[in-house]
């Protein structure tokens, strides 16, 4: 790593002596403000986007999260200009870009599949956008070298895509997307083809770069961990609509709908009974939110950390599994009746509990979400 | 056990086994395995070589023998024959024009079919068979019906007909090339970086399609240089037609000319292939 930095600094000095000021310095000059306003897009009978409305603040990283087919990639492709919208507006800095062709939108994109041009070296790939912008050879080579340095791949500048690993290729693709000083950076599941270790490292690198450059970024993923760890805000999509847009913490702690609650993190369903604004569950009565049709006998949605377990010889629940996860231990508990729940307990407290022990499960959450029983 | 494994079956496991086998056993087993495998291979290759090379040998022997002795007289006599040069030049002009028209038509078509109209791929697969199964006479009648009047008096009308004949070879070469990489993603990447259709085609697609284009060009040139039926029916003396005419007066020179044509065609194909290789080398160095 040290070697990379040293070498590239020398390169930069050499290049700086013969080239104009680095292009990359200007990339940090504020990101664009992006708005989707009632965007609709259908493919035959399937409505991929159903009146999508969301805005992305300048410099923000918004992740669109959802199962496959929820419309998240279509949203990104509409913003990129690869798909047209049947209705609605896509505004960038207050200007509707729907009629602007993709090549004139200045949006850098990193694709899910490896998208480097196979017959070009890493350097040529990164310099390609600048070549199209009629930058002179020395300027574009200097900028490309600087960007490769930024993603830690200066030594690989002369390598062809087939000579690089998947992670390296995606880093070059990121450098290539950033080379054109994009108004918006579009990331279409760029990490999904990589193995777990590379994925985590690259995730952190992308986020650090994005924050450093201040580029407004739309990130599409089906991986909740990726979305929650990288994004300023996460939009959960379902059937072409946004279920909720919120910060990762809010999304996890205050999911707006049962779908969001169950898509993000682990969620227990426990039978309960509503009365007025309260729901009775596990012997407690707490306020609730949820769809209007969920009244009377309902499923109460509670996170594993929203429950507590205490050893009790007369308890009506039985511990069925015990899974150590570092600071916390996750217990599987069979409640009376058919329902089973996960409960997260500090590993200290859980050390005295073993599978087969009778326990009592209580609610610690002070507000819950309810849904129609499933 | 090891000795029973034949050469082609020696994968990594075989190599590992070999490394752990004592030298004498290894040598013996290799001798046995290579022996068995090689006999079959040699038989197959010899049969194929005999099948294709025997007619060439016979033609060469016939062309280069005078009174039972080897002689270059047959080859030397070609250039003195009436009409040789014109026919030879005409065939090469037609090859060039046909190749250019084919590339100009088929590269954008194949790219569009793959990118925008994937449903048409099956239709095109069928369409490319038509020039092969439809007799040349029928094709000529069709072309004559629609060809511009100005072209009807020139041999370049043949080039238009040859484009139809070469279409299956050109399209299928390009089709195979376009399937070998993720076309849509690469085109989208180029467009997002500011590439228009022409710059994407020139900078991104053609370099990736180089071997496919080369293969299409080689097949087209070979087809044009050897086409006889259409040229005869259109009454133009291309090189193959000249060979047949000439065969009636001097069969030895005619066969020698056929051999010469074969050699020249190979030479042209080698030049085309070398040209493609050189371009790639230059392209790589340009930005590095």
Contacts between the chains, C-beta under 8 A, distances in Angstrom:
chain1	res1	chain2	res2	distance
A	80	B	188	7.6
A	80	B	192	5.9
A	81	B	191	7.7
A	81	B	192	7.9
A	82	B	188	5.6
A	82	B	191	7.4
A	82	B	192	8.0
A	101	B	191	7.9
A	102	B	188	7.6
A	102	B	191	4.5
A	102	B	192	6.0
A	103	B	191	4.9
A	103	B	192	7.4
A	103	B	193	7.7
A	103	B	194	5.0
A	103	B	195	5.9
A	103	B	196	5.9
A	104	B	194	7.4
A	105	B	192	7.7
A	106	B	194	7.7
A	107	B	192	5.9
A	108	B	192	6.8
A	108	B	193	7.7
A	109	B	188	7.3
A	109	B	189	7.0
A	109	B	192	4.4
A	111	B	185	5.2
A	111	B	188	7.0
A	111	B	189	6.5
A	113	B	182	5.5
A	113	B	185	5.2
A	114	B	182	7.5
A	114	B	185	7.9
A	115	B	182	7.1
A	115	B	185	4.5
A	115	B	186	6.1
A	115	B	188	7.5
A	115	B	189	4.3
A	116	B	189	7.9
A	117	B	186	6.4
A	117	B	189	7.4
A	117	B	190	7.6
A	117	B	203	8.0
A	117	B	204	5.4
A	117	B	207	7.7
A	117	B	208	7.5
A	118	B	181	6.2
A	118	B	208	6.0
A	119	B	207	4.0
A	119	B	208	5.8
A	119	B	210	7.7
A	119	B	280	7.6
A	119	B	283	6.9
A	119	B	284	7.8
A	120	B	207	7.8
A	120	B	287	7.2
A	121	B	284	7.3
A	121	B	287	6.8
A	121	B	288	5.7
A	123	B	287	6.3
A	123	B	288	6.8
A	124	B	286	8.0
A	124	B	287	4.1
A	124	B	288	7.4
A	127	B	287	6.3
A	128	B	190	7.5
A	128	B	193	5.7
A	128	B	195	7.8
A	128	B	203	7.2
A	129	B	193	3.7
A	129	B	194	5.7
A	131	B	203	7.7
A	132	B	193	6.3
A	132	B	194	4.3
A	132	B	195	5.6
A	132	B	199	6.0
A	133	B	194	6.2
A	137	B	287	7.8
A	141	B	287	7.3
A	158	B	288	5.3
A	173	B	189	7.8
A	176	B	189	7.8
A	176	B	193	7.0
A	177	B	192	7.5
A	177	B	193	7.9
A	179	B	193	8.0
A	180	B	193	5.9
A	180	B	194	6.5
A	186	B	192	7.6
